């Protein structure tokens, strides 16, 4: 009979570990690194300016990948006006990077393509944040119920 109890403890511990591992893996959406055709269309730009503006567009797309997706996330609505940190430096994309009209145009294009599902890819990541939050909420709930039970 003692053998069965050791086996039971092992199964329970294994089950708890598996539950913890399952709860710690979650999916996140990330923008694809390839700039979409909807974001920069070479036909919209005169041939003389095409190379310079493509460099600006690529810099803004990189900014969207590096900064904006972490601030707003998948399926969220981007604000009408670009946030203060949506800008690129001249050393990243040349003198055109400082043009406020281009900044506004690429912000509007980003808003236009933001919710196109094919521009996003799902990644599964290990993170104990969600399980930690769940444990904290459960602990607070237990404390509150114990306090109520002791005061009654």
FIZAGU-449456 format. One line per field, with one value per residue (C-alpha): residue in one letter; x, y, z. Coordinates in Angstrom, 1 decimal. Example, Ala and Ser with C-alpha at 12.3 -4.5 7.8 and 13.67 -1.06 7.14 Angstrom:
resn <- (A_S)
x <- (12.3_13.7)
y <- (-4.5_-1.1)
z <- (7.8_7.1)
END
This chain:
resn <- (X_X_X_X_X_X_X_X_X_X_X_X_X_X_X_X_X_X_X_X_X_X_X_X_X_X_X_X_X_X_X_X_X_X_X_X_X_X_X_X_X_X_X_X_X_X_X_X_X_X_X_X_X_X_X_X_X_X_X_X_X_X_X_X_X_X_X_X_X_X_X_X_X_X_X_X_X_X_X_X_X_X_X_X_X_X_X_X_X_X_X_X_X_X_X_X_X_X_X_X_X_X_X_X_X_X_X_X_X_X_X_X_X_X_X_X_X_X_X_X_X_X_X_X_X_X_X_X_X_X_X_X_X_X_X_X_X_X_X_X_X_X_X_X_X_X_X_X_X_X_X_X)
x <- (0.0_2.9_4.1_0.8_1.1_4.6_3.3_0.3_2.5_4.7_1.7_0.3_3.6_4.0_0.5_1.1_4.3_2.6_-0.2_2.3_4.2_1.0_-0.1_3.3_3.3_1.3_1.0_1.9_1.5_4.4_4.6_6.3_9.7_9.0_7.6_4.2_3.4_0.5_2.9_5.2_4.1_6.9_4.3_3.1_6.5_8.2_11.2_13.7_12.5_11.8_15.0_15.1_11.5_11.8_14.6_12.3_9.5_11.8_13.0_9.4_8.5_11.5_10.3_6.8_8.5_10.9_8.6_5.0_3.9_4.9_3.0_-0.3_-0.3_-2.3_-5.9_-5.7_-6.6_-3.7_-4.4_-5.2_-2.1_1.4_2.8_5.8_8.2_7.1_10.0_13.2_16.6_18.4_21.3_18.8_17.1_18.7_17.5_13.9_13.5_12.9_10.0_6.8_4.6_6.3_6.0_2.3_1.9_3.7_1.7_-1.5_-0.3_0.7_-2.8_-4.2_-2.2_-2.2_-5.1_-4.3_-4.0_-1.5_1.0_1.2_2.6_1.9_4.8_4.5_6.7_7.5_6.5_5.7_4.0_0.5_0.8_2.3_-0.6_-3.1_-1.4_-1.4_-5.1_-5.8_-3.8_-5.7_-9.0_-8.1_-6.9_-10.2_-12.3_-10.2_-10.6_-14.3_-14.6_-12.5_-14.5_-17.9)
y <- (0.0_2.4_1.8_3.2_6.3_7.1_6.7_8.9_11.7_11.4_11.7_14.7_16.5_15.7_16.9_20.2_20.7_20.1_22.5_25.2_24.6_24.8_28.0_29.6_29.3_31.9_33.3_36.8_38.4_40.2_42.2_40.4_41.9_42.3_45.7_45.1_46.5_48.4_50.4_51.5_51.4_52.5_53.4_56.2_57.9_59.7_57.7_60.4_60.2_56.4_55.2_58.0_57.4_53.7_54.2_56.4_53.8_51.0_53.0_53.7_50.0_49.1_51.6_50.0_46.6_47.8_50.2_50.7_47.1_46.8_49.9_49.1_45.4_43.3_44.3_47.6_50.9_53.3_56.9_59.4_61.4_59.8_59.4_61.5_58.6_57.9_59.6_58.6_60.3_61.7_59.3_56.4_57.4_60.6_64.2_63.1_61.5_65.0_65.8_66.1_65.4_62.0_61.2_61.9_59.9_56.8_57.0_57.0_54.1_52.2_52.8_51.5_48.2_47.7_45.3_43.3_39.8_38.5_41.1_39.5_36.2_34.2_33.3_31.0_32.2_31.0_33.6_33.1_36.5_35.2_32.3_34.7_37.1_34.2_33.1_36.6_37.0_33.6_34.5_37.8_36.0_33.4_36.1_38.1_35.0_33.9_37.4_37.3_33.8_34.8_38.0_36.2)
z <- (0.0_0.7_-2.9_-4.3_-2.1_-3.4_-6.9_-6.2_-4.8_-7.9_-10.2_-8.3_-8.4_-12.1_-12.7_-10.9_-12.8_-16.1_-15.2_-14.3_-17.6_-19.6_-17.8_-18.4_-22.1_-23.9_-27.4_-28.6_-31.9_-33.6_-36.8_-39.6_-40.3_-44.1_-44.9_-46.6_-50.1_-48.6_-46.4_-49.3_-52.9_-55.3_-57.9_-55.6_-55.6_-58.5_-59.7_-58.7_-55.0_-54.9_-53.3_-50.7_-49.7_-49.6_-47.1_-45.0_-45.3_-44.2_-41.2_-40.1_-40.5_-38.4_-35.8_-35.9_-35.2_-32.5_-30.6_-31.7_-31.6_-28.0_-27.0_-28.8_-29.7_-32.0_-32.8_-30.9_-32.5_-33.2_-32.3_-35.0_-34.4_-34.2_-30.7_-29.8_-30.2_-33.8_-35.5_-37.2_-37.2_-40.3_-39.7_-40.1_-43.4_-44.7_-44.7_-45.7_-42.2_-40.8_-43.1_-40.9_-43.9_-44.4_-40.7_-40.8_-44.1_-42.7_-39.5_-41.4_-43.5_-40.4_-39.0_-42.3_-42.3_-38.5_-38.4_-41.5_-39.9_-42.4_-41.2_-37.8_-36.8_-33.6_-31.3_-28.3_-25.4_-21.9_-19.3_-15.7_-15.5_-16.2_-13.7_-11.1_-11.5_-11.2_-8.0_-6.6_-7.3_-5.8_-2.7_-2.3_-2.7_-0.1_2.4_1.9_2.5_5.5_7.0_6.5_8.1_11.1_11.7_11.6)
END
